[in-house]
Each structure stands twice: as C-alpha cells, then as structure tokens.
C-alpha cells in the first residue's frame, strides 16, 4: 500500500512538473512571439523609413540635377547673348570708323563737289547735302527727313547729261537722320551736274519714277 501511494505521489509530481514545463514553454513561446512581432514591426518601420529617405534623397538628386541643367542653360544663353551683343557693337564701331574715314577722304579729295539739297513745303522744310568725288567716293547726309511710305525707300540719283545713275537706297532713322557713305562710288560716264532723291520701292528702281523728295537747292538771290 505504501508503495502504491508512493507511486501515486510520484506520478502526480511528474504530472505537476510536466504541467509546469508546459506552462513555462507556453510563456516562452508567447514572449518569443511578442518579441518577434515587435521586431517585425520595427523592421517594417525601419524599411519604410529607409525607403522614404531614399525616395526623398533621389528626389533631391533629380531636383539638383535639373537646377544644374537650368543654370547651365541660362549661363549658356547669357554667354551667347553677350557674345552677340559684343559682335554687334564691334561691327557697329567698325562701320562707324569706316564711314568716318570715307567722309574724311571725300572731304579731302581734290575733285570733291558739294551739292546742297532741299525739299518739303513751306510748312515743313528739310535739307540734305551730298559730297561727290569720282576718285574718293560719295557721302550723303540728311536731317529731319520724313519716313517713307510702307514698303518704300528713298533713292539717290546722280544726274548727268545722260541717264541718271543710282547712288544708293536708304531709309532715315526715327529722328529723320540719314547718312550714306561709300568709298566705291558708282561709275558715271559723264560729269555729275545735279542730284535728285526720289521715293521708290524698298528695293530701288532702275530709273527715277516716284515723287521727288529732295532736289538741288537754288541759292536765294541777295537782298537788294
């Protein structure tokens, strides 16, 4: 009987021990599951933040590259504009220097002839001057000239005993000033006896056909 009770007690003790081991094992799994869950959440959070940071960094890189391209294109346009402006200024300065040299040469020419021109009406008069040298060139200068009609320009004619010879086409600026200077005057077979400026089409005409803008000024007789 004592052996039976002892065996029963031993069995109950083993059952309790097994139950306790099972409970400990369950608690261990619960703790491990909780730890794994927390780790998974943390890992997911870290991955999401990493992806967000990577996307933001990539966006900043793209924005920086776009800004660099924009600044580079702007700088290239500014350099091109500055180069074009410098080229225009150099060309204008060269033209002005050549014109001044031509005017100086014509003024100093021994065969230079001066023609004073006038036009307009009593309400509005304007004038011009033409310097002619067969050897050095031609210089025309006018002021307060009216603007030509749309699609038209003014044409200078050298009148001789034969057919008039065209000496150039021009359009005055906004203030009415105009200057034509050339060191390669047109070939004129006969002496130039008069100057005429007419209104022609913008490309010029083979012979005077439009209204006269300027003609040789007739000197006023001296006052009695």
C-alpha positions as CSV (number, residue, x, y, z in Angstrom):
1,X,0.0,0.0,0.0
2,X,2.8,2.4,0.9
3,X,4.4,1.6,-2.5
4,X,1.2,2.3,-4.3
5,X,0.8,5.7,-2.5
6,X,4.4,6.4,-3.2
7,X,3.9,5.7,-6.9
8,X,0.7,7.8,-7.0
9,X,2.5,10.7,-5.4
10,X,5.4,10.3,-7.7
11,X,3.0,10.3,-10.7
12,X,1.2,13.4,-9.5
13,X,4.6,15.1,-9.0
14,X,5.6,14.2,-12.5
15,X,2.3,15.5,-13.8
16,X,2.7,18.8,-12.0
17,X,6.3,19.0,-13.2
18,X,5.2,18.3,-16.8
19,X,2.4,20.9,-16.5
20,X,4.8,23.5,-15.1
21,X,7.2,22.7,-18.0
22,X,4.4,23.1,-20.5
23,X,3.3,26.4,-18.9
24,X,6.9,27.7,-19.0
25,X,7.2,26.6,-22.6
26,X,4.0,28.4,-23.5
27,X,5.1,31.5,-21.7
28,X,8.5,31.3,-23.5
29,X,6.7,31.0,-26.9
30,X,4.4,33.9,-26.0
31,X,7.4,36.0,-25.1
32,X,9.2,34.9,-28.2
33,X,6.2,35.6,-30.4
34,X,5.8,39.1,-28.9
35,X,9.5,39.7,-29.4
36,X,9.3,38.6,-33.0
37,X,6.2,40.7,-33.6
38,X,7.9,43.8,-32.1
39,X,11.0,43.0,-34.2
40,X,8.9,42.6,-37.4
41,X,7.1,45.9,-36.7
42,X,10.4,47.6,-36.0
43,X,12.0,46.1,-39.1
44,X,9.0,47.2,-41.2
45,X,9.2,50.7,-39.8
46,X,12.9,50.9,-40.5
47,X,12.4,49.6,-44.0
48,X,9.6,52.2,-44.6
49,X,11.7,55.0,-43.3
50,X,14.7,53.9,-45.3
51,X,12.6,53.7,-48.5
52,X,11.1,57.2,-47.7
53,X,14.5,58.6,-47.1
54,X,15.9,57.0,-50.2
55,X,13.0,58.4,-52.3
56,X,13.5,61.9,-50.8
57,X,17.2,61.7,-51.5
58,X,16.5,60.6,-55.1
59,X,14.1,63.4,-55.5
60,X,16.7,65.9,-54.2
61,X,19.2,64.5,-56.6
62,X,16.8,64.9,-59.5
63,X,16.0,68.4,-58.4
64,X,19.6,69.3,-58.0
65,X,20.4,67.9,-61.5
66,X,17.6,69.8,-63.0
67,X,18.7,73.0,-61.3
68,X,22.2,72.5,-62.6
69,X,20.9,72.0,-66.1
70,X,18.7,75.1,-65.8
71,X,21.6,77.2,-64.5
72,X,23.9,75.8,-67.2
73,X,21.4,76.6,-70.0
74,X,20.8,80.1,-68.6
75,X,24.6,80.7,-68.4
76,X,25.0,79.5,-72.0
77,X,22.2,81.8,-73.2
78,X,23.8,84.7,-71.3
79,X,27.2,84.0,-72.8
80,X,25.7,83.7,-76.3
81,X,23.7,87.0,-75.9
82,X,26.8,88.7,-74.5
83,X,28.9,87.4,-77.5
84,X,26.2,88.5,-80.0
85,X,26.0,91.9,-78.4
86,X,29.7,92.3,-78.4
87,X,29.9,91.3,-82.0
88,X,27.2,93.8,-82.9
89,X,29.0,96.6,-81.1
90,X,32.2,95.7,-82.8
91,X,30.6,95.7,-86.2
92,X,28.8,99.0,-85.4
93,X,32.1,100.5,-84.3
94,X,33.9,99.2,-87.4
95,X,31.2,100.6,-89.7
96,X,31.3,104.0,-87.9
97,X,35.1,104.0,-88.3
98,X,34.9,103.1,-92.0
99,X,32.2,105.8,-92.5
100,X,34.3,108.4,-90.8
101,X,37.3,107.5,-92.9
102,X,35.3,107.7,-96.1
103,X,33.9,111.1,-95.1
104,X,37.4,112.4,-94.3
105,X,38.7,111.1,-97.6
106,X,35.9,112.6,-99.7
107,X,36.2,115.9,-97.9
108,X,40.0,116.0,-98.7
109,X,39.5,114.9,-102.3
110,X,40.7,117.4,-104.9
111,X,37.8,116.7,-107.2
112,X,35.1,116.9,-104.5
113,X,31.9,118.6,-105.4
114,X,29.3,119.7,-102.8
115,X,25.6,119.6,-103.6
116,X,23.1,121.2,-101.3
117,X,19.6,119.7,-101.4
118,X,16.2,120.8,-100.1
119,X,12.7,119.5,-100.0
120,X,9.3,119.7,-98.3
121,X,6.8,122.5,-98.2
122,X,6.5,125.9,-96.6
123,X,5.0,124.2,-93.5
124,X,7.8,121.7,-93.2
125,X,11.2,122.0,-94.9
126,X,14.1,119.6,-94.7
127,X,17.5,119.5,-96.2
128,X,20.5,117.3,-97.1
129,X,23.9,117.5,-98.6
130,X,25.8,115.3,-101.0
131,X,29.6,115.3,-101.4
132,X,30.7,113.7,-104.6
133,X,34.3,112.7,-105.6
134,X,34.8,110.5,-108.6
135,X,38.1,109.3,-107.1
136,X,37.3,109.0,-103.4
137,X,33.6,108.2,-103.0
138,X,30.3,109.7,-102.1
139,X,28.7,111.0,-98.9
140,X,25.1,111.8,-98.4
141,X,23.8,113.3,-95.2
142,X,20.2,114.4,-94.5
143,X,18.2,115.5,-91.4
144,X,14.5,115.9,-90.4
145,X,13.5,113.7,-93.4
146,X,10.0,112.2,-93.3
147,X,9.6,108.5,-93.1
148,X,8.9,106.9,-96.5
149,X,5.6,105.1,-97.1
150,X,5.2,101.5,-96.2
151,X,7.2,99.3,-98.5
152,X,9.1,102.3,-99.9
153,X,12.6,103.8,-99.5
154,X,14.5,106.9,-100.8
155,X,16.9,106.5,-103.7
156,X,19.7,108.9,-104.6
157,X,20.3,109.7,-108.3
158,X,23.4,111.3,-109.9
159,X,22.1,113.3,-112.8
160,X,24.2,113.8,-115.9
161,X,23.6,114.8,-119.5
162,X,22.7,111.2,-120.0
163,X,20.5,108.8,-117.9
164,X,20.6,109.3,-114.1
165,X,22.8,106.8,-112.2
166,X,21.6,105.3,-108.9
167,X,23.9,106.1,-106.0
168,X,22.1,104.0,-103.3
169,X,18.9,103.4,-101.4
170,X,18.2,104.4,-97.8
171,X,15.6,104.8,-95.1
172,X,16.1,107.6,-92.4
173,X,16.0,106.7,-88.7
174,X,13.3,107.6,-86.3
175,X,14.6,111.1,-85.9
176,X,14.7,111.7,-89.7
177,X,18.5,111.5,-90.0
178,X,20.2,109.5,-92.7
179,X,23.8,109.0,-93.8
180,X,25.1,107.2,-96.8
181,X,28.9,106.9,-97.3
182,X,30.8,104.7,-99.7
183,X,34.4,104.7,-101.0
184,X,33.2,102.8,-104.1
185,X,31.1,105.4,-106.0
186,X,29.0,104.3,-109.0
187,X,30.6,104.6,-112.4
188,X,29.3,107.8,-114.1
189,X,30.4,108.2,-117.7
190,X,29.7,111.9,-117.7
191,X,30.1,114.8,-115.2
192,X,27.6,114.9,-112.4
193,X,25.6,118.1,-112.8
194,X,22.7,117.6,-110.4
195,X,21.4,115.4,-107.6
196,X,17.9,114.0,-107.1
197,X,16.4,111.9,-104.3
198,X,13.1,110.2,-105.1
199,X,10.7,107.9,-103.3
200,X,10.8,104.4,-104.8
201,X,10.0,100.8,-103.8
202,X,12.1,99.4,-101.0
203,X,14.4,97.5,-103.4
204,X,15.1,100.6,-105.6
205,X,14.2,101.3,-109.2
206,X,16.2,101.2,-112.4
207,X,15.3,104.9,-113.1
208,X,13.6,107.7,-111.2
209,X,9.8,107.0,-111.2
210,X,8.5,108.2,-107.8
211,X,7.8,111.6,-106.3
212,X,10.8,113.8,-105.7
213,X,11.9,114.1,-102.0
214,X,15.0,116.3,-102.4
215,X,16.4,118.3,-105.3
216,X,19.3,120.7,-105.7
217,X,18.7,123.8,-103.6
218,X,18.5,127.0,-105.7
219,X,20.5,129.8,-104.0
220,X,18.4,132.7,-102.9
221,X,19.3,136.0,-104.7
222,X,21.0,138.5,-102.4
223,X,18.7,141.0,-100.8
224,X,18.5,144.4,-102.5
